[in-house]
Amino acid sequence: MAAHRRGGVLWAALLSGLAFNAYIVRTRGFQSLPVYKKDGEQLFLMSNDCGEFQIDTVAKASCDGSIGIKKESGWLINGKSAPDFKVRPETKEDFQKVALMSQGQLDSIVKADMEKFEQQSSVSTFRGRMDEDDEVLEVDDLPANTFLSLRYGDTRKQAPFRAGETFAFAPNGAKQPKAFTVDVFQKVASSQVSLAGISALGGSLTNVEIETLDIGCAPLKASFEASLRSFDQEEKPGISRGRNAAERAKQYMEQSGVQQFLQEMFTQLLERKPEDYLGFLADFIEQKQEEADHAELQNDIDFSSEPGLGEDALPGFAAFPLPDISKHNSIATEVLQAQPELEQLANLRTSTGVSLAQCIKPAVDCPGHPMVKVAGAFAGDAECYSLFQQFFDPLVAALSCGTICNGAPQPSDGDVSKISGAQIDPTGSYVVYTVLEARRNVAGIRMPVCCSREERREVERLLSSARLRGTYLPLRGSKSGKGMAAYQEERLRKVGMLLTEPDSKLKLAAGFGRHWPDARGVFVCDAPGVFIWCNEEDHYRFFARQEGSELKELYERLARAVSSVAEAAASAKQEFAASKLGWLTTCPSRVGAALRVTLTLRIPLLAKAVDLPALCERLHLRCDSSSSAISGNLWQVHSLSSLGVSEVELMNEVIQGCRLLVGLEQRLEQNTCIDSIEALPEVADLAGYPSHFALESYVTRFLLQGQGMVVSPKLFSALFEVRGSKSTPNKKSRFLPHLSPVGTLSPRSR
């Protein structure tokens, strides 16, 4: 049968031989070519990149079908010739013939095909049978909090949407329905209501606030009766007095808000189960007090009268010559003191009017602390990195712990398929939370430290015009549009999505707070955990967050949001700022891939056994050594500088490094020794990656002989080497010029 086209959908049938019927199940990633799935089996029929038909267990376009492939001599099925198996794709003549057909003719052909499909439903085909499992293969751009529901006959089944979800229906008598109903439901509101601590209040909850999942809708309120009552006991004398006291207590708890406060506190306490519960409760109460104080002040603040938050940045350094900066502590002042000739750049201006003095103002105004050295300088626009290259190159190199890739351009590779699919935490016991962040700025528009009010609003307009599913919420008080409601602001603050005014002298001196809060806002995407900050430190800061460790899936969501805003900029004949350094950001420490990955890990035994920050540094990671009681003593592990590595390389570094940390924690729990690389399967495949996890050979001093966990030199030679290229005898690590043993990997009792 020749192929037929109706309404842009290709219908085709296989010829003779195995007599298969076929229908399209999805076409993404195959340049609009059809892909067919075999009923009841994980088999796909598709055209590959070589122009041949092939059959494989996965839908892919590479020319290596593992089940069958069509060669010039005919089909090869499982490596053997199958002369009776034939497939004829649509030809130019077929297309021309179909183009001349009327809609009625096309409808009759399709109807005949469908009737034939029904008659052959007992044959294994690519179209599927309703008396077997239905598997959800793929749904594009599905909104967040979505449930998929299928009704077949009198039976309905539903579940949160997950690719590969199977809905199994038992045979429904002799007469099988010829269709099934698909419904998509979206959760409107959700809240966890804890019963802890309310038994003394009569067991009821009133005016419980149920947060709507749509940020644009106000929360719902409901009352619940959750008490257990006994009706077989007679009321004893004097019980009415106790009941009245309970009613008065209940009324006070409801009116004062104490009941809701205790409910939230008990819920978080039982979820996190911190060892130091007293510290947790103290931190919780302090945090709530700060939120209440902030909410009270928020209604009274006139930001235009606040220093650094009005039209101008904080008063201070404005033009060369430099004052005495010999006692200042920042990387920018070190660069300025090492190159006095930089004052020759004083009269230069970028095409948008930015001077070097504007870039270095925060370093001159803020002496800093010798133990905490920050960059101290920010780019006013993308051109600063080239016009003031003599200043910014050594600054970027120092922040990236090395040279700027020896003049080589920044690699760029955001291909999601190249990101490792290895599971960091298959058990779900060690990775608590994952956050990805990407930054972008629009070329030709000054960056937030120097931009005008009009430029800031243009950046906001581009974001609002992006084809993104979600809601853009300007900050309260913004004059560029209707600001968010008070309840929306409070919800964003609770979940850590609200951007707030800068309060450090360094940022105020730089100009981050000018025109606050005009043209600032949050775009909350429908995609789970994805949101965008507009006009904070950069024009756009993209975030993707979720519980667990599915980094590949999370990166795909983030990349989709970045791509949508890039397309909106392109439609306005603009683009994101980039150069040989990669994506250009306001802070020089973020140039390159402009991507940061953060995982919150639960690895207490490893943290006690070794110097964890030093170990993370050897894995080209960074971890926060400080922890509070409210966080449950968790460790945040971050990626390091993104300069000199592509997005894919950085993601794979984090995946492999965190897999190692989790693997070590598991072995400490089991009191297991590691004496060879084979004993640590999480990193056995590192040879397939670029030498990103490398250090010099003398890290073997880290090894211990005797009791406890032993890590062999072979393991460390596979893990630790100079990042990016082969090490030479006199070449120091680009990111670790000095090394020392990091401690003892010995199991300890909990």
C-alpha positions in Angstrom: 0.0 0.0 0.0 1.3 3.5 -0.8 1.6 6.0 1.9 -1.2 8.5 2.4 -1.1 12.0 4.0 -4.1 13.5 5.7 -4.0 16.8 7.7 -0.2 16.7 7.9 -0.1 13.2 9.4 1.5 10.4 7.5 -0.2 7.0 7.3 1.8 4.1 5.9 1.6 0.3 5.7 4.2 -2.4 5.3 4.1 -4.6 2.3 3.8 -8.4 2.3 6.0 -10.6 4.4 5.1 -10.0 8.0 2.0 -8.0 7.2 2.5 -5.3 9.8 0.2 -2.2 10.1 1.7 1.0 11.4 0.8 4.4 12.8 2.9 7.4 14.0 3.6 7.6 17.7 5.9 10.5 17.8 8.2 12.5 15.5 10.4 14.8 17.7 14.1 14.7 16.9 13.7 13.0 13.5 13.2 16.1 11.3 9.5 15.4 11.0 10.1 11.8 9.8 7.6 9.3 11.2 8.5 6.9 14.0 6.4 3.7 14.6 6.1 1.6 17.7 5.4 -2.1 17.8 2.4 -3.1 19.9 3.3 -4.7 23.2 7.0 -4.5 22.6 9.7 -1.8 22.9 10.4 -1.9 19.1 10.5 1.2 16.8 10.4 1.5 13.0 11.9 4.7 11.6 14.1 6.3 8.9 17.7 6.9 10.0 20.1 9.6 9.0 21.4 7.5 6.1 18.1 7.5 4.4 17.4 3.8 5.3 14.6 2.2 7.3 15.6 0.4 10.5 14.1 -1.3 13.5 15.5 -0.8 17.0 14.6 -1.1 20.6 15.0 2.7 21.0 13.8 5.5 18.7 17.0 7.0 17.2 18.2 8.3 13.9 21.8 6.9 14.0 22.5 4.3 11.3 22.9 1.2 13.5 19.5 -0.5 13.9 20.1 -3.4 16.3 17.0 -5.4 15.2 16.7 -4.8 11.5 18.1 -2.4 8.9 17.3 -2.0 5.2 20.4 -2.3 3.0 20.7 -2.1 -0.8 20.4 -5.9 -1.0 17.3 -6.0 1.1 16.3 -6.2 4.8 18.6 -7.7 7.4 16.6 -8.9 10.4 18.8 -9.9 13.4 21.7 -10.0 11.0 20.0 -12.4 8.6 18.6 -11.7 5.1 14.7 -11.4 5.0 13.7 -11.1 1.4 10.0 -11.2 2.1 10.1 -8.2 4.4 9.6 -4.9 2.6 8.8 -1.3 3.4 8.0 1.3 0.8 8.3 4.9 2.0 6.3 7.8 0.6 7.6 8.9 -2.8 7.4 12.2 -4.7 4.8 10.6 -7.0 2.8 9.5 -4.0 2.8 13.0 -2.6 1.7 14.5 -6.0 -1.0 11.9 -6.3 -2.3 12.7 -2.8 -2.2 16.4 -3.5 -4.7 15.9 -6.3 -7.1 14.0 -4.1 -10.2 15.6 -2.6 -10.8 15.7 1.1 -13.5 13.1 0.6 -11.2 10.7 -1.2 -8.6 11.1 1.6 -11.2 10.5 4.3 -12.4 7.3 2.6 -8.8 5.9 2.3 -8.1 6.7 5.9 -11.5 5.1 6.9 -10.6 1.9 5.0 -7.2 1.8 6.6 -8.7 2.1 10.1 -11.3 -0.6 9.3 -8.5 -2.9 8.2 -6.5 -2.1 11.4 -9.5 -3.1 13.5 -9.9 -6.4 11.6 -6.2 -7.2 12.2 -6.2 -6.2 15.9 -5.3 -9.8 16.8 -2.0 -9.5 14.9 1.1 -7.9 16.5 1.2 -4.5 14.9 2.7 -1.1 15.4 -0.6 0.4 16.3 -1.4 -1.3 19.6 -4.3 -3.2 21.0 -6.7 -2.0 23.8 -6.8 -5.4 25.5 -3.1 -5.0 26.3 -1.1 -2.4 28.1 -1.2 1.2 26.9 2.2 2.9 27.3 2.6 6.7 27.4 5.6 7.4 25.2 5.9 11.2 25.1 3.9 14.4 25.7 5.3 17.7 24.7 5.1 20.8 27.0 2.8 19.1 29.5 1.8 21.7 32.2 3.1 21.1 35.8 1.0 19.1 38.3 -0.7 17.2 35.6 -2.5 13.9 35.9 -3.2 11.6 33.0 -6.5 9.7 33.1 -7.6 6.9 30.7 -11.1 5.4 30.6 -11.6 2.1 28.7 -15.1 0.8 28.9 -16.3 1.2 32.5 -12.8 1.3 34.0 -10.9 4.5 34.6 -7.2 4.7 35.8 -5.1 7.8 36.4 -1.7 8.7 37.7 0.7 11.7 37.6 2.1 11.9 34.2 5.5 10.1 33.7 7.0 9.1 30.4 6.7 5.3 30.2 3.7 5.2 32.5 1.6 2.0 31.8 -2.1 1.7 32.1 -3.2 -2.0 32.1 -6.8 -2.8 31.4 -8.3 -6.3 31.7 -10.4 -7.7 28.8 -14.0 -6.4 29.1 -16.1 -9.3 27.9 -16.7 -10.4 24.4 -17.4 -7.0 23.0 -14.3 -4.8 23.2 -14.8 -1.0 23.1 -13.3 0.5 19.9 -12.0 3.7 21.6 -10.8 4.9 24.9 -11.1 8.3 26.6 -8.0 10.4 27.6 -8.5 13.1 30.1 -5.8 15.5 31.5 -6.4 16.8 35.0 -4.4 19.6 36.6 -4.1 19.9 40.4 -5.5 23.3 41.5 -4.4 23.5 45.1 -2.4 21.4 47.6 -1.3 21.6 51.2 0.0 19.2 53.7 -2.1 19.4 56.9 -0.4 18.1 60.0 -2.3 16.6 62.9 0.6 16.9 65.2 0.0 18.9 68.4 -3.7 19.7 67.8 -5.3 17.0 70.0 -5.5 19.4 72.9 -7.5 21.8 70.8 -10.4 19.6 70.2 -9.0 18.0 67.1 -10.4 20.5 64.5 -8.7 22.8 62.1 -10.4 26.0 60.9 -9.4 28.4 58.2 -6.6 26.2 56.9 -4.9 28.0 54.0 -4.5 25.7 51.0 -2.0 27.2 48.6 -3.0 27.2 44.9 -0.5 25.8 42.5 -1.1 28.7 40.1 0.9 31.6 41.4 -1.7 34.0 39.9 -4.5 32.7 42.1 -5.2 33.5 45.8 -5.0 30.7 48.3 -8.1 28.8 49.3 -9.3 28.4 52.9 -11.1 25.4 54.4 -12.0 24.0 57.8 -11.6 20.4 58.8 -12.8 18.2 61.7 -10.1 15.7 62.4 -10.9 14.6 66.0 -11.6 11.0 67.2 -14.7 11.1 69.3 -16.1 8.4 71.6 -19.9 8.3 71.8 -20.2 5.3 74.2 -19.1 7.2 77.3 -21.4 9.2 79.5 -20.5 12.8 80.2 -19.1 13.1 83.7 -19.9 16.0 86.0 -17.6 18.9 85.6 -16.7 18.1 82.1 -18.5 21.3 80.8 -16.0 23.4 82.7 -13.0 21.7 80.9 -14.8 22.0 77.6 -15.3 25.7 78.0 -11.6 26.1 78.8 -10.7 24.1 75.7 -13.1 26.3 73.6 -11.4 29.5 74.9 -8.0 28.1 74.1 -9.1 27.0 70.7 -10.5 30.5 69.9 -7.2 32.2 71.0 -5.1 29.8 68.9 -7.2 30.6 65.8 -7.5 34.3 66.2 -3.8 34.9 67.0 -2.4 32.7 64.2 -0.5 30.5 66.7 -2.3 27.4 65.5 -1.1 27.9 61.9 2.4 28.7 63.2 2.6 25.5 65.3 1.2 23.4 62.5 3.9 24.6 60.1 6.6 24.1 62.7 5.6 20.6 63.6 5.3 19.7 59.9 8.8 20.8 59.1 10.2 19.2 62.3 8.7 15.8 61.5 9.8 16.0 57.8 13.5 16.9 58.6 13.9 15.1 61.9 17.0 17.1 62.9 19.3 15.7 65.6 19.5 19.2 67.2 15.8 19.7 67.5 16.2 22.6 69.9 18.4 24.4 67.5 16.0 23.7 64.7 13.1 25.2 66.7 15.1 28.3 67.6 16.1 28.8 64.0 12.5 28.4 62.8 11.2 30.9 65.3 14.0 33.4 64.4 13.3 32.9 60.7 9.6 33.6 61.2 10.4 36.7 63.2 12.5 38.0 60.4 9.8 37.3 57.8 7.2 39.2 60.0 9.6 42.2 60.4 10.3 42.2 56.7 6.6 42.1 55.8 5.9 45.0 58.2 8.7 47.1 56.8 7.9 46.3 53.2 4.7 48.3 53.3 6.4 51.4 54.6 9.6 51.6 52.6 10.0 54.2 49.9 12.9 52.8 48.0 13.5 55.9 46.0 14.7 57.7 49.1 17.0 54.8 50.2 20.7 55.3 49.4 21.7 53.1 46.4 18.1 52.1 45.6 17.0 55.4 43.9 18.2 56.9 40.7 21.9 56.6 41.6 24.3 54.1 43.1 25.9 54.9 46.5 28.1 58.0 46.4 31.8 57.2 46.1 34.6 56.8 43.6 33.7 58.3 40.2 36.8 58.9 38.2 40.6 58.4 38.1 43.1 59.0 39.6 42.8 56.2 42.2 42.8 56.9 45.9 45.1 54.9 48.2 43.9 51.3 47.9 47.0 49.6 49.4 44.9 48.3 52.4 41.9 47.1 50.2 41.2 43.4 49.9 39.7 42.3 46.6 41.0 40.7 43.5 40.2 43.8 41.5 42.4 46.1 43.7 45.2 43.5 43.4 45.0 43.7 39.6 44.9 47.5 39.8 48.0 47.7 42.1 49.9 45.2 39.9 49.3 47.3 36.8 49.5 51.0 37.5 49.4 51.6 33.7 45.7 50.7 33.8 45.0 54.4 34.5 45.7 55.0 30.8 42.3 53.4 30.2 40.6 56.1 32.2 39.2 58.2 29.3 38.0 55.2 27.2 34.2 54.5 26.9 32.3 51.6 25.5 29.8 52.3 22.7 27.1 52.5 25.4 29.1 55.0 27.5 30.5 52.7 30.3 33.9 53.7 31.8 36.5 51.6 33.7 35.8 53.7 36.8 32.2 52.5 36.8 33.4 48.9 36.7 35.9 49.2 39.6 33.8 51.6 41.8 32.7 48.8 44.3 36.4 47.7 44.8 37.5 51.3 45.6 34.5 52.1 47.8 34.6 48.8 49.9 38.0 47.9 51.5 36.8 44.3 52.2 38.3 41.7 54.5 41.7 39.9 54.0 40.1 36.5 54.7 37.2 37.0 52.2 38.4 38.2 48.9 35.7 39.0 46.3 36.0 40.1 42.7 35.2 43.7 43.5 34.4 44.7 40.0 31.5 44.2 37.6 31.1 44.7 33.9 28.8 47.5 32.8 28.2 46.0 29.4 29.5 43.2 27.2 32.0 45.5 25.5 33.8 46.0 28.8 35.5 42.6 28.5 37.2 43.6 25.2 37.8 47.4 25.6 39.2 46.9 29.2 40.7 43.5 28.4 43.9 44.5 30.1 42.0 44.7 33.4 39.3 42.0 33.0 41.5 39.2 31.6 43.7 38.9 34.8 40.6 39.4 36.9 38.7 36.5 35.2 41.9 34.3 35.3 42.2 34.9 39.1 38.5 34.1 39.7 38.8 31.0 37.6 41.9 29.8 39.4 44.1 29.8 36.3 44.6 31.2 32.8 41.9 31.9 30.3 42.2 28.7 28.3 45.5 29.8 26.7 43.6 32.0 24.3 41.3 29.2 23.0 37.6 30.1 22.6 35.2 28.9 25.2 33.8 25.5 24.3 30.0 25.3 23.9 28.0 22.2 23.9 24.5 22.0 25.4 23.5 18.7 23.7 21.3 17.0 26.4 21.9 13.6 24.9 25.6 13.9 25.8 24.9 14.4 29.5 25.6 11.2 31.5 22.5 9.3 32.5 24.3 7.7 35.4 22.3 7.8 38.7 24.0 9.8 41.4 21.7 8.4 44.1 19.6 5.4 43.0 18.2 4.9 46.5 17.0 8.5 46.9 18.6 8.6 50.4 21.5 11.0 49.9 20.6 13.7 47.4 18.0 16.0 49.0 17.7 18.8 46.5 19.1 19.9 43.1 19.4 23.4 41.7 20.6 24.5 38.2 21.2 28.2 37.4 22.1 29.8 34.1 22.7 33.5 33.4 22.3 35.6 30.3 22.5 39.3 29.2 21.2 40.9 26.1 23.9 42.3 23.8 23.8 46.0 23.1 22.0 46.7 26.4 24.0 47.8 29.4 24.0 45.3 32.3 22.1 46.0 35.5 24.8 47.9 37.3 24.8 50.6 34.6 21.6 50.3 32.5 19.0 53.1 32.3 15.4 52.7 33.4 14.3 52.4 29.7 16.9 49.6 29.1 15.8 47.7 32.1 12.2 47.8 30.9 13.2 46.6 27.4 14.8 43.6 29.0 11.6 43.0 30.9 9.5 43.4 27.7 11.6 40.7 25.9 11.0 38.2 28.8 7.3 38.9 28.8 7.1 38.3 25.0 8.9 34.9 25.2 6.8 31.9 24.3 6.9 30.4 27.7 4.0 28.8 29.6 3.8 30.5 32.9 3.2 33.8 34.7 5.3 36.9 34.8 5.0 38.8 38.2 6.6 42.2 38.5 7.8 43.1 42.0 5.4 45.1 44.2 6.0 48.8 43.6 7.3 48.4 40.0 6.1 51.2 37.8 6.7 49.1 34.6 3.5 47.1 35.2 1.0 45.9 37.7 3.1 44.5 40.6 2.4 41.1 42.2 -0.2 40.9 45.0 0.9 40.6 48.7 -0.1 36.9 48.9 2.0 36.2 45.7 5.0 37.9 47.2 4.7 36.0 50.4 4.4 32.7 48.6 7.4 33.4 46.5 9.4 34.4 49.6 8.4 31.1 51.4 9.7 29.0 48.5 12.9 31.0 47.9 11.8 32.4 44.5 11.5 36.1 45.4 14.3 38.4 44.5 14.9 41.1 47.1 16.6 44.4 47.1 20.4 44.3 47.6 21.6 45.2 51.1 25.4 44.8 50.9 27.5 48.0 50.5 29.4 46.3 47.6 26.3 45.7 45.5 24.8 49.1 46.3 28.1 50.8 45.4 28.1 48.8 42.1 24.6 50.0 41.2 22.6 46.8 41.5 19.9 48.6 43.5 19.2 51.6 41.2 15.6 52.2 40.3 14.5 49.5 42.7 12.0 47.8 42.3 11.2 49.0 38.8 11.2 46.5 35.9 12.2 43.6 38.3 10.2 40.5 38.5 9.9 36.7 38.5 8.7 34.6 35.6 7.2 31.4 37.2 7.1 28.8 34.4 4.5 26.0 34.3 7.4 23.5 33.9 8.0 22.1 37.4 10.6 24.0 39.4 11.6 26.5 36.6 11.6 30.3 37.1 13.5 33.3 35.9 14.6 36.4 37.7 14.5 39.6 35.6 17.0 42.4 36.1 18.7 41.2 39.3 22.5 40.7 39.0 22.1 39.9 35.3 19.4 40.6 32.8 18.1 37.0 33.3 18.9 34.4 35.8 17.3 31.0 35.0 16.6 28.5 37.7 15.5 24.9 37.7 15.0 23.1 41.0 13.6 19.8 42.2 14.0 17.2 44.9 16.3 14.3 44.0 19.1 14.0 41.5 17.6 13.8 38.0 20.1 16.3 36.6 19.7 15.4 32.9 15.9 16.0 33.0 16.3 19.2 35.0 18.9 20.6 32.6 16.5 19.9 29.7 13.9 22.0 31.4 16.3 24.8 32.1 17.7 24.7 28.5 14.2 24.9 27.1 13.5 28.1 29.1 16.8 29.7 28.0 16.0 28.8 24.4 12.6 30.4 24.6 13.9 33.7 25.8 16.7 33.6 23.2 14.1 33.1 20.5 12.2 36.1 21.8 15.4 38.2 21.6 16.1 37.0 18.1 12.6 38.0 17.0 13.5 41.5 18.2 16.8 41.3 16.2 18.8 40.9 19.4 20.9 38.2 21.0 22.6 37.1 24.2 26.0 38.6 24.8 28.9 36.3 24.2 32.6 36.3 23.2 35.6 34.0 23.2 35.1 33.9 27.0 31.7 32.3 26.4 28.5 33.8 27.8 29.2 37.3 29.3 27.9 38.0 32.8 27.9 41.0 35.1 30.2 39.3 37.6 33.4 38.1 35.9 33.3 34.9 38.0 30.4 33.6 36.1 31.6 34.0 32.5 32.0 30.8 30.4 29.2 28.4 30.3 27.4 30.7 32.8 26.0 27.6 34.5 26.1 26.5 38.1 24.9 23.2 39.6 24.2 22.8 43.2 23.2 19.5 45.0 22.3 19.3 48.6 23.8 16.0 49.9 23.2 14.0 53.1 26.7 12.6 53.7 27.4 12.9 57.5 29.9 10.0 57.8 32.0 11.2 54.9 32.0 14.8 56.3 33.3 13.5 59.7 35.9 11.1 58.1 37.7 13.6 55.8 38.2 17.2 55.1 35.2 17.4 52.8 35.9 20.8 51.3 39.4 19.6 50.3 38.1 16.4 48.8 35.4 18.3 46.8 38.1 20.7 45.5 39.9 17.7 44.1 36.8 16.7 42.3 36.5 20.2 40.9 33.6 20.9 43.2 33.0 23.2 46.1 31.0 22.6 49.2 29.6 24.8 52.0 31.2 23.8 55.2 28.8 25.9 57.3 25.4 24.4 58.3 22.6 25.4 60.5 20.3 23.3 62.7 17.4 24.2 60.4 19.1 22.6 57.4 19.6 19.3 59.2 23.4 19.5 58.8 23.2 19.0 55.1 26.1 19.8 52.7 25.6 21.9 49.5 28.0 20.8 46.8 28.5 23.2 43.9 30.2 23.2 40.5 33.3 25.4 40.2 34.0 28.0 37.6 32.4 27.3 34.2 35.2 28.9 32.2 36.9 26.6 29.8 34.3 23.8 30.0 31.1 23.3 28.0 27.7 22.8 29.6 27.9 19.1 29.0 31.4 18.7 30.5 30.4 20.7 33.6 27.2 18.6 34.1 29.2 15.4 33.7 31.8 16.6 36.2 29.2 17.2 38.8 27.4 13.9 38.1 30.6 11.8 38.4 32.0 13.8 41.4 28.8 13.5 43.4 28.4 9.8 42.5 31.8 9.3 44.1 30.8 11.2 47.2 27.6 9.2 47.6 29.5 6.0 46.9 32.0 6.7 49.6 29.3 7.6 52.1 27.6 4.2 51.3 30.8 2.3 51.9 31.4 4.1 55.2 28.0 3.0 56.3 28.9 -0.6 55.4 32.5 -0.4 56.9 33.8 -1.4 53.4 37.4 -1.0 52.3 38.2 0.3 48.8 41.4 -1.2 47.6 40.9 -1.0 43.8 39.0 1.0 41.3 36.9 -2.0 40.6 35.6 -1.7 44.1 34.0 1.6 43.3 31.7 1.0 40.3 30.4 4.5 40.4 33.6 5.8 39.0 34.8 2.8 37.0 33.8 4.4 33.7 35.6 7.7 34.2 38.1 6.8 31.6 35.5 7.6 29.0 35.3 11.2 30.1 37.9 14.0 29.5 40.5 14.2 32.3 38.5 16.5 34.4 38.9 14.7 37.7 42.7 14.7 37.9 45.4 15.8 40.2 49.1 15.2 40.5 50.5 11.8 41.5 51.5 12.8 45.0 47.8 12.7 46.1 48.7 9.1 47.0 49.9 10.6 50.3 46.2 10.7 51.0 46.1 6.9 51.2 46.2 5.0 54.5 47.6 1.7 55.3 45.8 -0.2 58.0 42.3 -0.1 59.4 39.6 2.0 57.8 38.8 2.7 54.2 41.8 2.4 51.9 41.8 4.0 48.5 44.4 2.7 46.1 46.8 4.9 44.0 45.2 3.3 40.9 41.9 4.7 41.9 43.2 8.2 42.5 45.2 8.2 39.3 42.0 7.5 37.5 40.1 10.2 39.5 42.6 13.0 40.0 44.6 14.7 37.2 45.1 18.2 35.9 41.8 19.3 34.4 41.5 19.9 30.7 44.7 18.6 29.3 47.6 16.2 29.9 49.9 17.2 32.8 53.5 18.2 32.1 56.2 17.8 34.8 56.5 21.5 35.6 52.8 22.4 35.0 50.7 23.1 38.1 47.0 22.4 38.3 44.9 25.1 36.7 42.6 25.1 39.7 44.8 23.6 42.5 48.3 25.1 42.5 49.0 23.6 46.0 47.8 20.3 47.3 47.9 18.5 50.7 46.5 15.3 52.1 42.7 15.7 52.9 42.4 13.3 55.8 41.4 9.8 56.8 38.7 7.8 55.1 37.8 5.7 58.2 34.4 4.5 59.2 32.9 6.1 62.3 30.0 5.1 64.3 26.9 7.4 64.0 
